[in-house]
Structures are given as C-alpha cells and as structure tokens.
Amino acid sequence: MYILQRAFVVADIVLFPVAISMAVLRTRFQALGQSLQLSHDSAKILSCLIPGWIGLYLFETMKKYLQARRSCARDIRYVESLTHQRHC
C-alpha cells in the first residue's frame, strides 16, 4: 500500500503545476495571437476540465497499481471495454 500512496503523491506533484498552468492559459493564448474571445473561451473550457482530468489521472494510477498486483486485472479489462465503447 505504501507504493500506491507514493504513486499518488508523485501524481499530485506532477498534476498540480500542470493544472495551475492550464488555469492561466488565457494570457498565453493571447500571446500566441489568438483573439480575445477565443482565448477566453478555450481557457474557460480547459479550467473546467481540470477536476475530471485529476480524477482520471488518479484512477489510472490506481488501475496500474492493481494490474501490477494482478488482483483484479480481469475486472479492469471489462470496465475499460465498456467505458471505451461509450466514449467513442
């Protein structure tokens, strides 16, 4: 279990600076030459996606941990097959 907790800490260390940089992308988009409305809308969409992205990343960390333990790899494959079909 210590390995999983360490993986979550490493994931958080990576995720939080990326999430903060995603939240302040409006000025970067404007510096790249996008219009004000487009940069505002795209930055707003990206900031709305941050919570789901963090949850997805932590889920993937947990999934890899469980696959490495081979405790529920079959169940994870079933869930992935169902979710993949719904997102396509």
N, C-alpha and C positions, 0 to 999 in steps of 0.2 A: 504494500500500500504506500510505502514511502516513495517508491518510484513514481507512482501516479501523482502524488502530491507535488513532487518535484517537477513533474511534467506540466502540471497546472501552473505552477509558479513561473516556469520558463515561458509558457504560453502567454501568461499575463504580462511578463516583462516585454515580450515582443509585441503583444497586441495593443497595449495602452499608448505607446508612442505613435503607432500606426493609426489608431483611432483618433488621437488628437490631431494628427496631420490631416486626416480625412475631414475632420470637422472644420478646419480652417483653409479649405481648398479654394474658397471664393477668390481670395486675392491672387492666388497662384494662377487660377484660370484667367483672371483679368490680365495678369502679366503676360500670359501666353497669347493674348489678343482676342479672347472671346468677348462677346457682347455682355453688357451688364446683366441683362435678363437671363441669358443662357448660363452664365457663370453662377448667378444666384440660384437658379432652379437646379442645376446639376449639383451644386454644393449642398442644397437642401435635401435632395434625394440621397446623396451619399451619407449625410449625417443621420438620416432616418434608417439607413441600413446598418449602422454600426452595432446596435444591440443584437440583431439577428446574426450578424457576422461573428460577434464574440461567442454567442451560444453555439454556432456551428463549429467554430474552431475548437471549443472545449469539448463538444460532442465527438469530433474527430479524434481528439487526443484520447478520450475515454475508449473509443472504438479500437484504436490501435493498441492500447494497453490490454484490452480484453482479448484481442486477436493474438497478441503475443503470449498471453497465458493460455490460449486455446480453450477457454472455458465456455464461451458462447459464440464461437465464430460462425456456426451454422445459423443461429438466430439472427445475427447481424447481417448475414447474406440475404436472408428473407426480407428483413426490413429495408435493406438497400435496394433490393429488386422492386419492392413496392413503391418506395419513395422516388426512385429514379423514373419509373413509368409515369408517376403523377406530375413530375416536373418537366417532362419532355413535351 
